[in-house]
Amino acid sequence: MNTALLALSIVATGDAVAQTPAQAEALRAGKSFIPTRTFSAEDDRRVLEAFEGLRVADVSDGMDFVGLPNVGLMDPEIHALWKDSKDFSHRFIGIAVTARYVPTQRPHAGGGRSYEDFRAWEGKWYNELSSEPFQALLRPGSALVIDEAPDADVGSIGSANILGWKLAGAVGIVTDATSRDTDEIITEGIPLYLRKPGRGIRPGRNEIESVNRPVVVGGVLVNPGDVIVADGDGVIVVPRDVALRVAEFAHKIIEGDKAARRDLYKRAGLKEDASVK
């Protein structure tokens, strides 16, 4: 390309992306470019039925089949808090509801307050800055996916609120960061996938930034409505548009695997367990 044409190309490109003052002002106020799609409970139910009984490994094979190898596989550091090797109750398959918490820039309450004053400060923070508005979106089959600063020692998840989320319909929770009360959560038997334990509380540490927007957890994009599959191998995210094709292929994989292992179990004299039925 000669110099004149190159200059013309640069000018044309610049004109194409130029914003009017009104457009620039609108952008200055903040703008999201990926729309949040919504799905009915019936739509979610059909997708969940299609994924019933599938494992992360099978779903990963299904993602290969639709041309998305290594897409959706979260960092292996995002792992199950606990595992049940008999009934596999730590596994879950759900539809993503997302939330994002960010580290705060606001000052802490500081020392020297009375017990009552400090608890009032905590309550105000929970109610106004670091609340849980996503709970209204949870319904049977939801998978709550929380994007939070992975290095922050904040227990945004605890044994009380996670039980409330379960009662609202959540089948499992995934976070890029931490949880506190991990002993109690294990006792409660709620599937939780996390990076590590945390100890601190939200007041003075984080704020809710958004609900049901795209988030990045474990290095993977999660859109509201995507399918989340979690088991001892980790967590995989299936984009909604390819979910049914992925599930169809994955079922063929797992059925072949079960058949092969049933034969091996028989030859080895092992009693069949839930993994081959």
Summary of the structure (lengths in Angstrom):
residues: 277
radius of gyration: 22.8
end to end distance: 65.0
largest distance: 79.5
contacts: 831
relative contact order: 0.20
helix: 40%
strand: 21%
